[in-house]
Amino acid sequence: MTWLITGGAGYIGAHVAEAMAAAGERVVVLDDVSSGIADRLPEEIPLVRGTVLDRELLDRTLAEHAVSGVVHLAAKKQVGESVEQPLRYYRENVHGLTVLLDAVVAAGVRRFLFSSSAAVYGVPEMDLIPESAPCEPINPYGETKLTGEWLVRATGHAHSISTACLRYFNVAGSARPELADTGVFNIIPMFFDRITRGEAPRIFGADYPTPDGTCIRDYIHVADLADAHLAVARRLAEQDEAGDLTVNIGRGVGVSVRELADLVREITGYGEAPVIEPRRPGDAAKAVASVDLIAKELGWTASRGVREMVESAWEGWCLRHPEARIK
């Protein structure tokens, strides 16, 4: 079968596209390259430039490439930006998904994998967050992901489409330097950006009810995340009857922000201690995935640790910022 990967030229998307193609899956990418990079993709993977809001392009792409499954990654995903621009986020993430699902139904596609987020949970107060935890998002980004899950499941049930929703926790690292995250929105690139500019890394809040006072998070290597997509896509392809699956993608291991900052100092060689700033609104003291369900359903578990995430992310950062090597 052939998989259409929307947003496949982005940081996560390029990893997913490359992993699936390397495993023998036929892949085509749809991306408007507004935040993606076309050169990330291997030459053998076709790139269709455009957006999921373009129904005519979707119809043509699904037909010309005989697409039989979709991995939908394209979305706006910055929490702060979603608060400032909620209409844009609902248009891109919810209306765009509706247009895509309309095209999928019309084309007779019967497999659909949706990129969701742990943001759907909001701020749960529990040691490990299972998929059965209440979904109470606290920002427009999380709301659009939860609404997307509802749309995907409802469409699957109504039109006999096998669906899966993958709730990512904190994605980091890189399979190779050329695929590294180019944004400075996640915590590890934020640390790198500060130290490269000669500034101390920032920790927001050190008075949480955790062992060292800083927030605890679950970090997943992007290569593991890509492997999880492959495992779920193959499960969908094997199903004779339509069904739905919703799973967390994480390691089930918590790492504090201070521990992460210390590891970044060790790996990069930049010795300045982080500065403590006030808490940010909405940050949970702890957010760690329960990963029992995906292990039970697919026999899948993450294999890479946080050190590999930081080391590979640093290699990618230094590829784009050669001055960071100078200490």
N, C-alpha and C positions, 0 to 999 in steps of 0.2 A: 504494500500500500504506500501511498504518498502522503506525507504530513506537511501541511502548511503551518509555518511558525510565524506568527505575527510578532513584530518587535524583535525579530531574530538578528538584527545587527547591533543590538544594545549589549550592555555588559553581561547580563544573565542570558539573554537570547542567543548571543554568539556562542556561549559555552554549550547551551542546549543543542543548538543546530549542529555544532561540530561533534559533540558526543553522539548524537543520534546518527549522523552521517557516517562517523567512524565505525559504528556498530552495524552498518549495512542498511540502515533505513533510508528510503528516498525522501529528500527534504527540499522544500522551496520556502524562501523567506519573503515576507511582505513587511516593509519598513519604510517610513518616510524619512529616515535618517536625520530627524530633527535632533535626536540625542544619540543615535546609533552611528556606527562607523562602518561604511561599506567594506573597507579593506580588511576588517576583522574576519570576514567570511572566506572560507576556501573557495578557489575558483570553480570547483565543481558544483557548488550550491547556487542555484539561480536566485537572483535578487530582483523582486518586483518592487519598484519604488512607489509608495502610495500609502494611504491610510484606510483604516477599517471604516471610516465614515463615507468612503467612496463605494457605493453599492455596485455601480457598473464595473469598476475595477475588480471588486471581489468576485462578481459573477464570472467575469472573463478569466480570472486567475484560477478559480476553482475548476472551471471547465477545461482550460488549456493544459493544466498540469494534472488532470484527473485526480484531484485531491480526494482522499477518503478519510482523513482525520485532520483535526486542527489543534494546535497547541497555541493558546492565546495568551501572549505575554505583553502585548502592546498596551501601555497605560501610562498615565501621569502618576507619580508616586512620591512626591515630596509632601510630608505632613504639613509643614508650615505654609507652603504655597497653597495647599488645598484649603486652609483656613482663610487665606487672603482671596482666593479665586475659586470659590465652591462651584460656580456655574460652569467654569471651564472643566473642572474635574468631573462633574456629572455629565457634561457633554461628551468628553473624551472617553471616560471609563464606563459609563452606563449607556448613553445613547450609542456610542461606537460599538459596544458589545451587542446591543439590540440589532443594529444594522448587520453585524457579522452573523449573528444567529439566524436572522431572516435569510441571508444568503446561504448559510449552511443547510437550513431546512429545504430551501428551494433546490439546491444542488443534490440533495439526497445523501449528504455526508452523515456518517453514523458514529463518529468518534469525536469527542470534544474534551480537551484538557484545559482547565482554567487556572491561571496564575492568581492565587488569592494571597492572603497575608495574615500574619498573627495580629495585625491591627484590628481585625474583626472582633477580637476578644475584649478590646478596651483595656481596662486596668484590673484584671482579675486578681483576687487575693488568695493564691494557692501555690503550693510548692511546685507542682508540675501541672501544666495546663492540658487537659485532655480535649479531644474534639467535641466532647459533650458539654464543655463549659459554656455558660451563657455568653452570647455574642452581644456586647454592648459597646460598640465603637464610640470613640470620643472626639473624632475629627472627620471632616468630609472624606478624606482619603479612605479611612476605614469603612465609612458608610458606603462608599461606592464599591468597595470590594465585597462587602456583605450583600449588597443589592445584586452585584454580579453573580454571586453564588446562587441566590434565589432564582435569577433569570436562567442560569445554566441548568439548574436542576428541573425547574418547571418546564423548560423547553425539551429537555431530555425525556421527561415523563410523557409529555404530550406527543412527541414525534419519534419515540423509540430510538433515542440517541444515547449511547453509553457515555457517561460524563464522569469527570473527576475534578475536584477542587483541591489544590495544593496550597496549604497555609504555611508560607515561608516564615521563618524566624529571621535572625540577623545574618545576612549573606556577606561573606568576605572572601578574600584571597583571589587567586587566579590559577588556571590550569597552565598557562604560560604567560610570560610578561606582556606579549602583544595583546592579550585579551583582558588586561587589567581594567579595573574600574577607573574611568577618567573623571568622574564627578568628585566633589568634595562635600558630600552630604551625609555619608556614613562615618561612623566613629573612627575607624582606622585611617582612611584618607584624611579625615580632619586632623588627627594627630600628626600625620606625615606633613600636611600643609603647614601646620604651626612650626614644627621643628625645622623644616626647610627654610622658613622665613626668619629663623632665629628667635622664635617666640616659644614660650612654654606651652605644652598641651593643656587644655582646659578640662576640668572635671566639674560637672554641674551637680552639686550637692554631695556632701560627705557626711550627712546626718540621717541617713536612711536606717531602718532597722535590719541591717545586714552585718555580717562579721566585721567588715572594714568600713562600714558607713556609706559605701557607694553602691549604685544600682548593680544588679546582677542580671545578665542577659545570656541567652543561648545563641551561640554563633555557629553557622553552618558554612563549610567551604563550598564555594560556587561549583567546583567540580563534582562534589557529592550531590549538590542540588541538581546538576545536569544528569547525573546517573539516576537520580530518583525520577526525573521526568521520563527517561528512557524506560525504566521499569514500569512506571504507570502506563505509559503509552502502549507498551507491549501487552499489559494486562487488558487494556481496552480493546486492542486488536484481536485478542484471543477470545473475547466474550461472544458467545452465540446470541445471547439475549441482552437487551439493554439493561443497564444498571447504573448506579451512581456510587461514587466513592469520595469521601472527604477525609484528608489526612494532613497531619502536621509534618513539616519538613524541618527537622532540627537534629540536635545530638542528644538532647535530654541532659545536658551538662551545663551548669551555670558558671559564668566567669564574671568577676566584678570588674567595673570600669578601672579601678585602681590596679588590679592584677593585669589587665590588658595594657594599661599605660606602662607598667613596669616591664612587661614583655617587649613592648615597642622600644623602650629605652635600651634594653639589652641587645635586641637584634640590630637596631640602627646605629648604635654607638653614640647617640645623642643623650647626654647625661642630665640635662636640666629637668628638675622635678616638675610635675604638673601643678598648676594653680587651681585652687578651689573657688568656684563661683556659685552663686545661688542656684537652687533647684530650678528646673524648668517645669512649667505647669504640665500636668498630665503624665509625667514619668512615673511608672510603677517601680516600686522597690525591687521587685523580682519578676521576671518573665522567662520561664524555662518550659520547653515543650515536653509533654508526654509523648514518647515515640513508640509506644507499645503497639498501636493500631497498625502502622505501616509495616512494622516487623512481623506482625501476625498475618496481615493480608498478603504481603509481597515478599516477606523474608528479607527486607531491605533495611540496612542500617548504615549510618555515615561511617566513613573509615579514616577521615583526616581530622587532625586536632587543630587547636587554635594556634600553635606555633607554626604549623604549615601555612595557615591562613596569613599570618603576619609576614612570614618570610617571603611567600610568593607575592603578596601585595606590595611589599617593599621593592622587590625586583621589578615589578611593573611600574611602580612610582619612579624609580631611578631611571628606567628606560626613557621616560618622558621628562624627567627633571634631573639631568646629569649632575647638576650642581649639588644635589642632595648627597652625593657620594663624598663630598669634601667636608671633613669634620675638623 
